[in-house]
């Protein structure tokens, strides 16, 4: 087998079109990735800080400790917030420190809506929260049982006065939804949501005391231009020591508290978008690796030297797939590293868009997986070359399946576009996705599995036919 691999490598390396195809693959992937990054621009376009929610509070002077168990929280939005707060007043935009529970993102500690510390990422109601103020420092605590506590973090210089408002709050931001308005056209809209949380075992030690009051904290006026949607009015029902609070709005700033982060573009997949053009060169390489020998009739010599035809095809497959994978990995790595700084310069950066690194697991999977997808395209092309034996027919067939049909489906029917994206070999390109988007036809691994299944079936047919045909 090793001798067959060496022979096929020497044979493939001697053909000038091999190097040209591999270089073209690298060049196309990198070029399209850079051009896409250069052409993409974004900006948040919203308020610099959001501060609107339902607040149940009473005065607290000096050092204070506020504790409550969030016994239930409605999943009104992924970033719905329910928790404890110390605030300098009830006006929107006034300094505050808050410790919150969210349905999908666990526990967060916020200061002034611009600083955020992360607690347990998997915490859900019922869950205990505690805020303690000592001097100018406020510490957030969390507990699953109300007995064993863990510090979330401490913030200093909070801007809180000696007498602040202490209590519970509920916020629930608008949620965006998307739907297909036609082939290739996705329309999105947002609608207000109402959060709901139940608080029990509420204590406010060393506070000023007094009755609990409900206040709808409203968003302070912003600069001229579109303003955020008004928050849903809050509600309070108190049954002994149990508080049921409802309300809307949001708390935070771009990149903090989930603001501006929902529905964002998949910047990693965008840097690897050139793979859909690079596969042109890969198809040509895979097909020619087999059909060129049929055209020149050197296949007879190959089978004379190596009578085991299955071994010959396996060696050729290893050489072609290995060469394409290496070239694809280099292309994807360079494209990502070159395009990301361009994207950041065009607005796709912190605080809304995360600072991706090549070593991040999702990025690493996308880069290596995309190179593996190109290798599968090469193997599929090699198998089709064995089955068809003619270069033009094989190339036309593969381009039809990988390029023409997906393009036609996308512009003619939403259902057809989704079906093609899920059930044909081009589904393998989904491996580059790192951010779930509404328009995605399938998930990364599901799509890759579809491509691998087609490739395995084509290679199986190629092995079977090659053993039964005359050279």
N, C-alpha and C positions, 0 to 999 in steps of 0.2 A: 504493500500500500504506500509506503514511504517513497519507493522508487516511482510509483505512478504520480504521486503528488509533485515530486521534483520535476518529472517530465512535463507535467501540465503547467507548472510554474514557468519553466524555461520556454515552453511553447507560447504561453500567454504573454510573457515579458518580451518576446521577440517581435510581437505584432505592434506596430507603431500606434494603431488605434487604441490599444489598451491604455497607454499612458495618456493619450489625448482625452479619452473618456473619463479617466479618474481625475485628471486636472480640471476638466470641464465640470465635473460634479462638484469639486471643491469651489471653483470659481462661481458657479451659479448659486450655490447655497449661500455663500458669503455675500455675494453682490446683492441678491434679492433681500437678504436679511438687513443689510446696511441701508438699502433704498427704502425699505419699509419703515425702518427706524427714523430715517430722515424725513419721511413724509407724514409721520404721526405726531400730533400735538394734542395736549390735553391740559385742562386746568380745573380746579375744584369749582370755582365760580359761586360759592355759597358764603354764608357769614363766617367771620373769623372765629366766632365762638357761639355756641348754642347753649341757652340757659333757660329752659321752660319745662315745668313739670308740676305735679301735685305735691305739696309739701305740708305735712302734719307736724307742727312744731310748738315749742314753748321756750321761753328764755332760759339761758344757762350762763352763769357767771363764773369766771375763773376756771380752774381745772375741773374737768367733767368727764364722765364715762357714760356712754349711751350703748345699751345692749338690746338686741331683739332677735327673736327667731323668725325667719321668713318661712312660715309653714307651708305656703303655697304661692306660686307665681304663674300667671297665665303666659302661655307661649304666644304672645301677640305679635312679636317680632324677634328676630334673632338677637338684636341688641336692645330689647326691652330691659329696663333697669328698675330695680327695687332694692332699697337699702336704707342706710343711715346717713345723716348729713349734719354738719356744723356749718352755718352760714351767717355772714355778718348782718344780713337783713333779708327781707323778702322780695327785694327788687331784682329783676333779671340783670345778670352781669356782676352782681356783688360777689366778693370773695367767698369761697366755700371749699370745704373738704368733704368728700363723700366716699362711702364704702358701699359697693353695690353687688348684687347678684344678677346675672343675666342668663337667659335660657340656654344659649349656645356657646357662651364664651366665659363661663365661670365667674370668678370673683375679681373685681377691679377696684383699685383705690385711686381716686382722682383728687387733684388739688387745683383750684381755680379753673377747672375744665381744660387745662393745658398740659398737666403732668399726670402720667398714668403709671401705676405699678400693678403687676399682675399677680394674683393669688392662685388658688387652685383652679385649673382650667376646666375641670370636669364637675365642679360643684353645681348642684341643683337643689331646689327646695324639696324637703325642709332643710334649712341650713341656718347656722347662727352667725351673727355679725356683731362686732363691737368697735366703737370709735372712742379713743381716749385722748384727752388734751392735757398736756403737762407743760405749762409755760407757753412758749410759741411753737411747740412741737405737737403734732397729731399723729397717732399711730392707729393703724387698722389691724384688726384681729379677725380670724375666722375659726369656726369649729363645726364639726359634723354632729357633735352630741351635746354641746354646751358645757362640757367639763374640761376637755383637752383643747387648748387654744394654740394657734400658730400665728405669728406676726406676718401680715401681708407686706408691711413696710411702714416707714415713718417719713413724714414731710415736715419741713421747717419753713419759717417765714411765710405763713399761710395768709397773712393779712387780716386775720380775724380779730375783732375788738375784744375787750375784756368780757363784755356781755354779748353773746351770740345767740342765734336761734338754733336749737337742737331738736332733732326728731327724725321722722321717716319720710321717704319720698318715693314716688313712682313716676316713671317716664316710659313712653313707648313711641319710637320714631315712626314716621311714615314708611311704608313698605312699597318697594317697586315691583311691578309685575310686567311681564313681557308676553306678547303674542305675535303670531305670524300674521302679517297683513298682506302677504303675497309672497311669491317665490323670491328668496333673497332679501326680503324686507321684514325686519323685526321692529315692532312698535312697542315702546315702553310707557308706563304711566305709574304714578304713585298714588296711594290712598292712605288717609290717616288711620291710625290704629289706637286702640284703648288698652292700656296696661292695667293689670289688676294683681294685687298682692295682699296676702294676709300676714299680719305681724302679731306675734304672741310673746309673752314674757318680756314685755318692754320695760326697761328701767333706765332712768336718767339720773344717776347718782350725782350729788353735789350741784344739781341744777337750781335754777331760780324757782322752779315749781310753777304752779298755776295750771289752768286748763289747757288742754291740747286744742289747737286751732288749725283749720285747713286753709291754706292759701294757694291760689293758682299763680305760681311764679311765671311771669310772661317774658317773652323774648324782648330784650331792649331794642329800640329802633336801630336799624343799620343804615349804611350809606344808601343813596338813591339807587333804585334798581329793583329787581325782583326780590321779594321778601319771603322768608319761609312760611309755610302754611301754619295757621294758628293752631295751637295745641288743643286737644280735646279737654273740655272742662273737667276738673277733678271731682272726686266724690269720696265721702268718708262715712263708714258705718262702724260704730263702736259698740261692742257687746262685752261689757265688763272690761277685762284687760286685753281683749282681742280687737285688733283694728283691721278693717278691710278698706283698702285705699285703691281708688281707680284714677287714672289720668293718662294724658298723652304728652307729647313734646319730647325733647331730647336734651342731653347734657354732654358737653365736650367741645372739641374743636377738630379741624381736619386731621385725621390720623389718630385721634384720641376718642375712645368710646365708640369706635366703629364708624364714625362720621366720615362719609366720602369713600368708604371701603367696600360697600356692597355693590355688586354688579360691575366691578372694575374689569378692565381689559386684561387678557392673559399676555403679559409682556414677554414672558419666556417663550411661549408658543410663537409669538410674533417674530422673535429673533431667528426662529428655525423655519419660518415660512418658505424659505427658498428650496426646501426639500421637495416641494411639489413641482418645481421646475427642474431641479437637479436629477429627478428620476428619469428625464429624457435621456441623459447620457448613460445612466445606469441600465436602462432598458436596452440601449444599443450595445453596450458592452456585454451584457448577459446573452443576448441573442447571437451576436457575432462570435462569441466564444465557442458556440456549437455549429452554427450554420456555415461559418467560414470553412470549416473542415469538410462539410458536405459539398460546398460549392467547388472547392479545389480538389476534392476526392482524396485528401490526405487522411481522411478518416479510415480508409482501408489500411494504410500503413500503421496508423495508431492501433487498430485492432489486431494487426499481424504481430506487432511488438508486444501488445498487452491483450491477449485473447479474452481475458475476463472483462466483459463490457460493463458490467455493473461497477467494477472497481474503477474503471476509467471514468465513468460518469461521476462517481463519488469523489474521485480526486479532483476532477474539473470543478465540481460544485464547491469543494473546500477552498480551492484556490480563488475562484471568482468571488465567493462570499467573503473570504478573508480580506482580499484586496479592496473590495467595495466598503466593507465595514471599517477598515483602517482609514480609507479616504473620507468616508462619511463622518467618522468620529473627529477627524482633524477639522473638517469643514464645519461641523456643528459647534465644536468648541470655539473656533476662531469667530464664527458668526455671533455667538452669544457674547464673547468677550469684547468684540468690537461694537456690536449694536447697543449693548446696555448703556454705555456712557452717552451715546447719542439720544437714547430714549430719555434718560434722566435730564439731559439738557432741554428736551422738548416737553418737560412737565411730568414724565412718568417716573417719579422718584418720591422719596419720603417728604412729608409724613404719610401721605395717602397710599402711595405704592411702596411696597417693602423693598429693601435693599437686598436683592438676590445675589447669592454667591454660587459659583460653580460647584461648590461642595455641599450645597443644600440638597437633601435627599430628593425633593421633587424635581429640582433642576438637573441633578445628576441622572435621574431616571429618564427625563425628557431628552437630554443630550445623547446618552448611550442608547436609549430606545429608538431614537430617530435614526441613528447610524445602523442599528439592527434592522429597522424597517427598510432602509435602502438595501441592506444585504439580502433581505427576503425578496425585494423586488428583483434583484439580480438573479437569485435562484429561480424565481418564477419565470423570468425571461429565459434563463438557460433551459428550463424544462419545456417551455413552449417552443424554443428553438429545436429541441430534440423531437418533439411531437410533430411540428409543422415542416421542419427541415429547410424552409426557404426564408431568407432574411426579410424580404419585403412583407410577406404574409404574416410572419411572426410579429414584426414591429407594428404593423397596422393593427393587428388584433390586440396587442398589449396597450397601444395608445388609445384604442377605442374603449377598452375596459377601464384603464387608469385615468384617462383624461377626458375623452369626449363624452362618455356616458355621465360622469359626475357633473360636467359643465351643463349639459343639456338638461339633466334632472333638476339642477339648481334654478334654472330660469324658466322651467315649465310648470313645476308642481312642487308644493311644499312637501307633500307626502312622498313623492318620488325622490326628492332630494334627501329626505331623512332615511328612506329605505336604502338608497344607494350608499349613503354614508355609514350605514350599519351593516349591510349584508354583502358588500362587494369588497374586493381586495384593497381599495383605497381607504377602507376603514382603519387600516393599520397606521395611517398618518395621525390618528388621534393620540398616539403614544406621546406626542409632544405637548399635550395639554397639561397645564398645571393649575388652572383656575376653572371651576365649573361655570359654564355659560349656558344661557337658555338655548342658543342656536346650535350647540354641540349635538351631533347625531348620536354619539355613543361615548363611552368612557375610554380612557387610555388603554387599559389592559384588555377590555372586551374587544376593542377594535384591533389591537395587535393580535389577539387570538384568532380573529377572523382571517386576517392576512396570513398568519402561520398555517391555518388549516388549508387555505387555498394552495399555498406553496407546497405543503406536504402532499396534497392530492395530486398536484401537477407533477411533482418529482416522482411520486409513485407510478403514475401513468408513463412517465418518460423512461423509468427503469424497466418497466414491463415491456414497452414497445421496443426499446433498443435491444433487448435480449432476443426478440422474436423476428426482427427485421434483418434483411441483408444490409450490409454496409452500404 
